[in-house]
Amino acid sequence: MAIFSGLADWIQENAALVAAGTLLLNVVVLAIVFWQTLLTRRSAKIAERAFLADRQIRELSDLPKSGYLFPAIMCLRRWRDHMQQLIDERDSLLTRIEQGDHTLAKEHGVQEPAGLVDSYLYEQAPEWLRVLAVTGAQYYYNCTCLLARWSGTGPLISSDLFLTGVIPRAREGATRITEMLTYLEHRLPDWYANSPASLSDRDFLDK
């Protein structure tokens, strides 16, 4: 107890010194925190620069294969837009189903998956692009094959199947293909994707 009492007396007698020491300690702690924050920001900037440099290198290396991107993007957009159309026109299509309109099969249905993906694109494109194209076709066919039940001779699709089968598949397919397009559309820099296409590469070579 005598030790603690003596310590208390010393602190009271040297209050100014203790306060100065505490202030100095706080300043040191703040300086360390500030330095750590500065280092973290610098590390983040370095990482960001490295990421951008890596992205630019990847974009440039992908340019020779970019010719296959455009037809793949066009197919995916067409499938996505068709499924979105089914969603947007749900009520009018439902009315036509209830009225027994047989023309809807030709208008919106896909009887067979063959031909959805261009064979030349599939054979020549990089493997990752083939996977995306076929995956998009699977989502599209999964939705539109149900619509092919509209025919003059076969059974009509029911209103219930349209609402519980076609529309949910259309929503999922449109969402997934939008995700694929987001990935594909960021594979190329804007200066290349939006460049004039009126002339081919060979038009600029020596004759």
HUCORGI-V948488 format. One record per residue. N is the residue number from 1. RES is the residue in one small letter. PHI is phi in degrees with one decimal (NA if undefined). PSI is psi in whole degrees, -180 to 180 (999 if undefined). BURIAL is 1 if it has 24 or more other ideal C-beta (glycine too) atoms within 12 Angstrom, else 0. Layout:
n=N res=RES phi=PHI psi=PSI burial=BURIAL
n=N res=RES phi=PHI psi=PSI burial=BURIAL
This chain:
n=1 res=m phi=NA psi=-35 burial=0
n=2 res=a phi=-63.0 psi=-35 burial=0
n=3 res=i phi=-65.3 psi=-46 burial=0
n=4 res=f phi=-65.7 psi=-36 burial=0
n=5 res=s phi=-65.8 psi=-41 burial=0
n=6 res=g phi=-65.3 psi=-38 burial=0
n=7 res=l phi=-65.8 psi=-40 burial=0
n=8 res=a phi=-63.8 psi=-41 burial=0
n=9 res=d phi=-64.0 psi=-41 burial=0
n=10 res=w phi=-64.1 psi=-41 burial=0
n=11 res=i phi=-63.8 psi=-41 burial=0
n=12 res=q phi=-64.8 psi=-40 burial=0
n=13 res=e phi=-71.4 psi=-26 burial=0
n=14 res=n phi=-118.3 psi=39 burial=0
n=15 res=a phi=-58.6 psi=-41 burial=0
n=16 res=a phi=-63.7 psi=-41 burial=0
n=17 res=l phi=-65.8 psi=-42 burial=0
n=18 res=v phi=-63.6 psi=-42 burial=0
n=19 res=a phi=-63.0 psi=-41 burial=0
n=20 res=a phi=-64.9 psi=-40 burial=0
n=21 res=g phi=-64.2 psi=-42 burial=0
n=22 res=t phi=-63.1 psi=-42 burial=0
n=23 res=l phi=-62.4 psi=-43 burial=0
n=24 res=l phi=-62.8 psi=-42 burial=0
n=25 res=l phi=-62.2 psi=-43 burial=0
n=26 res=n phi=-62.7 psi=-39 burial=0
n=27 res=v phi=-63.8 psi=-42 burial=0
n=28 res=v phi=-62.3 psi=-44 burial=0
n=29 res=v phi=-61.7 psi=-45 burial=0
n=30 res=l phi=-62.8 psi=-39 burial=0
n=31 res=a phi=-63.6 psi=-42 burial=0
n=32 res=i phi=-63.8 psi=-44 burial=0
n=33 res=v phi=-62.1 psi=-44 burial=0
n=34 res=f phi=-61.0 psi=-43 burial=0
n=35 res=w phi=-65.7 psi=-40 burial=0
n=36 res=q phi=-64.5 psi=-41 burial=0
n=37 res=t phi=-62.9 psi=-42 burial=0
n=38 res=l phi=-62.3 psi=-43 burial=0
n=39 res=l phi=-64.9 psi=-38 burial=0
n=40 res=t phi=-64.6 psi=-42 burial=0
n=41 res=r phi=-65.4 psi=-41 burial=0
n=42 res=r phi=-63.5 psi=-41 burial=0
n=43 res=s phi=-63.9 psi=-40 burial=0
n=44 res=a phi=-64.2 psi=-40 burial=0
n=45 res=k phi=-66.7 psi=-41 burial=0
n=46 res=i phi=-63.4 psi=-42 burial=0
n=47 res=a phi=-64.4 psi=-39 burial=0
n=48 res=e phi=-65.0 psi=-43 burial=0
n=49 res=r phi=-62.1 psi=-41 burial=0
n=50 res=a phi=-63.8 psi=-40 burial=0
n=51 res=f phi=-64.5 psi=-45 burial=0
n=52 res=l phi=-64.7 psi=-40 burial=0
n=53 res=a phi=-64.1 psi=-43 burial=0
n=54 res=d phi=-63.5 psi=-40 burial=0
n=55 res=r phi=-64.7 psi=-42 burial=0
n=56 res=q phi=-63.3 psi=-42 burial=0
n=57 res=i phi=-62.8 psi=-43 burial=0
n=58 res=r phi=-64.4 psi=-42 burial=0
n=59 res=e phi=-61.9 psi=-44 burial=0
n=60 res=l phi=-66.4 psi=-39 burial=0
n=61 res=s phi=-69.4 psi=-24 burial=0
n=62 res=d phi=-83.9 psi=-12 burial=1
n=63 res=l phi=-56.5 psi=-43 burial=0
n=64 res=p phi=-61.4 psi=-23 burial=0
n=65 res=k phi=-99.7 psi=4 burial=1
n=66 res=s phi=-73.0 psi=-18 burial=1
n=67 res=g phi=-59.8 psi=-26 burial=0
n=68 res=y phi=-84.0 psi=-16 burial=1
n=69 res=l phi=-68.6 psi=-42 burial=1
n=70 res=f phi=-63.3 psi=-48 burial=1
n=71 res=p phi=-64.0 psi=-34 burial=0
n=72 res=a phi=-65.6 psi=-43 burial=1
n=73 res=i phi=-63.3 psi=-40 burial=1
n=74 res=m phi=-62.8 psi=-42 burial=0
n=75 res=c phi=-63.2 psi=-47 burial=1
n=76 res=l phi=-61.9 psi=-41 burial=1
n=77 res=r phi=-64.3 psi=-42 burial=1
n=78 res=r phi=-63.3 psi=-44 burial=0
n=79 res=w phi=-65.5 psi=-44 burial=1
n=80 res=r phi=-61.9 psi=-44 burial=1
n=81 res=d phi=-66.0 psi=-36 burial=0
n=82 res=h phi=-66.3 psi=-44 burial=1
n=83 res=m phi=-66.6 psi=-35 burial=1
n=84 res=q phi=-66.2 psi=-35 burial=0
n=85 res=q phi=-62.5 psi=-42 burial=1
n=86 res=l phi=-60.1 psi=-40 burial=1
n=87 res=i phi=-66.9 psi=-46 burial=1
n=88 res=d phi=-67.1 psi=-33 burial=0
n=89 res=e phi=-102.2 psi=24 burial=0
n=90 res=r phi=-53.6 psi=-48 burial=0
n=91 res=d phi=-66.3 psi=-44 burial=0
n=92 res=s phi=-68.4 psi=-37 burial=0
n=93 res=l phi=-67.7 psi=-38 burial=1
n=94 res=l phi=-61.9 psi=-40 burial=1
n=95 res=t phi=-62.7 psi=-42 burial=0
n=96 res=r phi=-66.2 psi=-36 burial=1
n=97 res=i phi=-63.4 psi=-46 burial=1
n=98 res=e phi=-64.3 psi=-26 burial=0
n=99 res=q phi=-87.0 psi=-3 burial=0
n=100 res=g phi=75.2 psi=35 burial=0
n=101 res=d phi=-74.1 psi=111 burial=0
n=102 res=h phi=-81.6 psi=-10 burial=0
n=103 res=t phi=-77.7 psi=-9 burial=0
n=104 res=l phi=-69.0 psi=-27 burial=1
n=105 res=a phi=-62.5 psi=-47 burial=1
n=106 res=k phi=-68.6 psi=-31 burial=0
n=107 res=e phi=-76.6 psi=-40 burial=0
n=108 res=h phi=-128.8 psi=-15 burial=1
n=109 res=g phi=-87.4 psi=154 burial=1
n=110 res=v phi=-123.5 psi=112 burial=1
n=111 res=q phi=-71.2 psi=-44 burial=0
n=112 res=e phi=-129.3 psi=148 burial=0
n=113 res=p phi=-76.0 psi=-18 burial=0
n=114 res=a phi=-58.7 psi=132 burial=0
n=115 res=g phi=95.8 psi=-9 burial=0
n=116 res=l phi=-66.0 psi=-38 burial=1
n=117 res=v phi=-107.0 psi=128 burial=1
n=118 res=d phi=-63.8 psi=130 burial=0
n=119 res=s phi=-64.8 psi=-36 burial=0
n=120 res=y phi=-66.2 psi=-42 burial=0
n=121 res=l phi=-60.7 psi=-43 burial=1
n=122 res=y phi=-65.3 psi=-38 burial=1
n=123 res=e phi=-78.1 psi=-32 burial=0
n=124 res=q phi=-100.6 psi=-24 burial=0
n=125 res=a phi=-74.1 psi=159 burial=1
n=126 res=p phi=-60.5 psi=155 burial=0
n=127 res=e phi=-58.2 psi=-42 burial=0
n=128 res=w phi=-63.7 psi=-32 burial=0
n=129 res=l phi=-75.9 psi=-36 burial=1
n=130 res=r phi=-61.6 psi=-41 burial=0
n=131 res=v phi=-61.3 psi=-44 burial=0
n=132 res=l phi=-64.1 psi=-44 burial=1
n=133 res=a phi=-62.9 psi=-46 burial=1
n=134 res=v phi=-68.5 psi=-38 burial=1
n=135 res=t phi=-62.9 psi=-43 burial=1
n=136 res=g phi=-61.4 psi=-40 burial=1
n=137 res=a phi=-64.2 psi=-36 burial=1
n=138 res=q phi=-64.0 psi=-44 burial=1
n=139 res=y phi=-61.8 psi=-42 burial=1
n=140 res=y phi=-67.3 psi=-47 burial=1
n=141 res=y phi=-67.5 psi=-37 burial=1
n=142 res=n phi=-57.0 psi=-30 burial=1
n=143 res=c phi=-86.7 psi=-52 burial=1
n=144 res=t phi=-77.9 psi=-17 burial=1
n=145 res=c phi=-65.3 psi=-30 burial=1
n=146 res=l phi=-67.7 psi=-34 burial=1
n=147 res=l phi=-70.6 psi=-21 burial=1
n=148 res=a phi=-70.7 psi=-6 burial=1
n=149 res=r phi=-72.5 psi=-12 burial=1
n=150 res=w phi=-75.0 psi=111 burial=1
n=151 res=s phi=-151.5 psi=165 burial=0
n=152 res=g phi=-72.1 psi=-24 burial=0
n=153 res=t phi=-112.2 psi=-30 burial=0
n=154 res=g phi=-87.6 psi=177 burial=0
n=155 res=p phi=-70.7 psi=148 burial=0
n=156 res=l phi=-80.2 psi=150 burial=1
n=157 res=i phi=-69.4 psi=142 burial=1
n=158 res=s phi=-83.8 psi=159 burial=0
n=159 res=s phi=-61.1 psi=-37 burial=0
n=160 res=d phi=-65.8 psi=-44 burial=0
n=161 res=l phi=-65.3 psi=-35 burial=0
n=162 res=f phi=-63.4 psi=-44 burial=1
n=163 res=l phi=-76.4 psi=-36 burial=0
n=164 res=t phi=-98.1 psi=-14 burial=0
n=165 res=g phi=-113.5 psi=-59 burial=0
n=166 res=v phi=-66.8 psi=-52 burial=1
n=167 res=i phi=-63.6 psi=-47 burial=1
n=168 res=p phi=-61.0 psi=-38 burial=0
n=169 res=r phi=-67.8 psi=-36 burial=1
n=170 res=a phi=-65.3 psi=-41 burial=1
n=171 res=r phi=-63.1 psi=-48 burial=1
n=172 res=e phi=-64.0 psi=-46 burial=0
n=173 res=g phi=-62.1 psi=-44 burial=1
n=174 res=a phi=-62.6 psi=-40 burial=1
n=175 res=t phi=-66.4 psi=-47 burial=0
n=176 res=r phi=-65.6 psi=-41 burial=1
n=177 res=i phi=-69.1 psi=-34 burial=1
n=178 res=t phi=-60.6 psi=-40 burial=1
n=179 res=e phi=-62.8 psi=-42 burial=0
n=180 res=m phi=-62.9 psi=-43 burial=1
n=181 res=l phi=-64.7 psi=-38 burial=1
n=182 res=t phi=-59.0 psi=-41 burial=0
n=183 res=y phi=-66.5 psi=-47 burial=0
n=184 res=l phi=-67.7 psi=-42 burial=1
n=185 res=e phi=-69.0 psi=-15 burial=1
n=186 res=h phi=-97.3 psi=3 burial=0
n=187 res=r phi=-77.5 psi=-22 burial=1
n=188 res=l phi=-118.8 psi=142 burial=1
n=189 res=p phi=-68.6 psi=151 burial=0
n=190 res=d phi=-59.8 psi=-36 burial=0
n=191 res=w phi=-64.3 psi=-25 burial=0
n=192 res=y phi=-90.1 psi=-44 burial=0
n=193 res=a phi=-62.7 psi=-31 burial=0
n=194 res=n phi=-103.9 psi=14 burial=0
n=195 res=s phi=-72.1 psi=152 burial=0
n=196 res=p phi=-60.3 psi=140 burial=0
n=197 res=a phi=-120.5 psi=25 burial=0
n=198 res=s phi=-74.3 psi=-23 burial=0
n=199 res=l phi=-125.0 psi=150 burial=0
n=200 res=s phi=-84.0 psi=169 burial=0
n=201 res=d phi=-60.1 psi=-39 burial=0
n=202 res=r phi=-68.5 psi=-20 burial=0
n=203 res=d phi=-65.1 psi=-18 burial=0
n=204 res=f phi=-98.4 psi=1 burial=0
n=205 res=l phi=-90.9 psi=160 burial=0
n=206 res=d phi=-62.0 psi=144 burial=0
n=207 res=k phi=-101.6 psi=999 burial=0
